[in-house]
Amino acid sequence: MNANLDSSPLGTRVRIAHIDWSGLSHDEGRRLREFGLMEGVEVTPLHRGSLFSRDPLALAVGRMRVIIRARQAAAIRVEPAAAA
């Protein structure tokens, strides 16, 4: 599996492989960095906005819970997390 975060299965831990910073505004990039979303970090998609919308996306990042837009998640490439 090597997909974007916006299409990752819910409840499955993944590792951020690459972030397309050029596809994000300066403020969006700063916000993602403040949340700790960087290459190599493991995250778990928890739930999406609603039955009819994939926006926003709630993530577990360590012990934090953060919310990002589906468009931002589409800029984040992920791979399977290492087995614990």
N, C-alpha and C positions, 0 to 999 in steps of 0.2 A: 504494500500500500504506500503510495506517495501521492497525497491529495491535498486539497486546500482545507483549512480549518472549518470553513462554512459547510463543507459536505461530510465532515467526520461524524461517525456514529456517536450518539449520545452515550455517556457513561463509560466511554473507552479512553483511557489515558494515551495521549500522543505526545511526541516531542516536536518542537518547532525546528524545522530544518532550514527554513529561509523566510525572510520577510522582505517583500518588495516595497522598500521604503520610498522609492520614487513614485509609487502609485498612491501614496498617502500624502495628505497635507502636512505641513510642519507641525501644526497643533495635534493632528491625529497621531503622528509619530511620537511626539513628546508624551502624549497621554498613554500610548501603548508601553513606552519605556517606563513611565511612572508605575504602571501596573506590573512591571517585571516581565513583560512579554519580549523576549529576546531569543536569538538562536540558541538551541540547546536546552531551553526550559521545557519541562513537561507540564502539560495542561490537560484538563478533562472537561470536554463540553458537557454541560449539565442539562440545559433545556433551551428551547427556542421560543420566540415570542408567542405564537399561537398556532392553532391548527392550520390557518390559511396563510400565515406569514412566517418566514424564516428569520425575521428581524425583531428584536435584537437576539443575541446569543449570550447566554450566561456560561461562564467558565469558572472552574476551580483552578487557581494558580497557587500552589502550596496550600496555605490555610486560608487564603483570601478567596472571595467570590467577586468576580468582576463581570461587567456587562459591556459588550462591544457590538457594533453594527455588523450586519452580514457582509456589507461591502468591505469593511476592514478585515473581517475574517477571511474573505476571499483573497486578500493580499498575503496571507500567511500560509506557507507550504508546510505540511507536517508529515511525519513518518511514525511508524509504530514505536512506542516507548520500550525501553529495555525491560526485560522480565525482572521482577523484583526478587 
